[in-house]
């Protein structure tokens, strides 16, 4: 792509101005924001429309990398722009901007003072300050960064009375030292390398589609800690240990989560090799029936791959999975011929391939930076890139997802969320099985 207008728009999008935390307040709180660049001026709405077209038309993939030569950094400007637009629209429509959502949606923004990753949104959030439903955040720039982040997270957990958002803390392991934080407190200076299992992260899109899970039933959680809030005390049900995991799915050779030891994990792009190794790790060909649900074992496998994010009915998603699964058994040149024939049929009004391609998009979004495997009892599971064989799957009281924990000398370390087929709707939840554990 050499068109000067598109190249200029791309260069403008990657400017550091879009990455500032305080830019979010400037745009979101402005009644009618205007974008100025040199002698040029346009309304924010027109600028937003142009960037939306740029992102949605596929032109993004044809743009050159930035000077950092990092594809993840190259798309960051568009994700930041999407955050600005989303928050601005929600405020225009009269929606409430919660403190937690402002902080979460702005993780990619930069701040010279790391405390501003929390404090900068005090003026935006409707639940800041004091009150029965407020987080009661104390703005004090003399506090250590780890205290600011811990205070904020304790306030969120205490008010919500659940651990549904505990998964956003798993990125702390990618930071250098994690700001001295325990594993269960998010380090807001680090962008999350992978979307939560509750959401479907569509490629080149800022939209996250949510699925409701209830692994711990309708249970709630009352905050408890020890050792000066360094250890989180949680009632938990131990499900099983992870026995085997396949490679980490990544689409680009340099698009890999930081902090993952390559000696401990193999990387593979979506395709035949990844499918073959994931099926072996999940034990999907070793038996006919999945014992925990009674369904065919390959049906349990494809649902684990999707993580329950198929974007369509069960039957249509199943048809799409098996169609692509069988297609990969053919030699590559035959597979290309079959696809070409299907595209021709789609042009003539057959929507089968279009539906299957939507399912394929959902599948890729569900698998990014993730691993598929099985536990010693035979549960199929999908975990983050940092999960390893030997880690343990738990149900935590008040958490809608199962979690992968790693035993340390002084307690359990939070490692990953997990999709475990057969326990996501509370099937393994039993109040009598809870035992207290400590997350460090």
Buried (B, 14 or more C-beta within 10 A) or exposed (E): EEEEEBEEBBEBBBEEEBBBBEBBBEBBEEEEBEBEEEEEEBEBBEBBEBBBEBBEEEBBEEBEEBEEEEBBBBBBBBBBBBBBBBBBEBBEEEEEBBBBBBBBBBBBBBBEEBBBBBBBBBEBBBBBEEEEEBBBBEEEEEBEBBBBBBBBBBBBBEBBEBBBBBBBBBBBBBBEEBBBBBBBBBBBBBBBBBBBBBBBBBEEBBEBBEBEBBBBBEBEBEBEBEEEBBBBBBBBBBBBBBBBBBBBBBBEEEBBBEBBEEEEBBBBEBEEEBBEBBBBBBBBEEEEEBEBBEEBBBBBBBBBBBBBBBBBEEEBBBBBBBBBBEBBEEEEEEBEEEBEEBBEEBEEEEEBBEBBBBBBBBBBBBBBBBBBBBBEEBBBBBBBBBBBBEBBBBBBBBBBBBBBBBEEEEBBBBBBBBBBBBBBEBBBBEEEEBEEBBBB
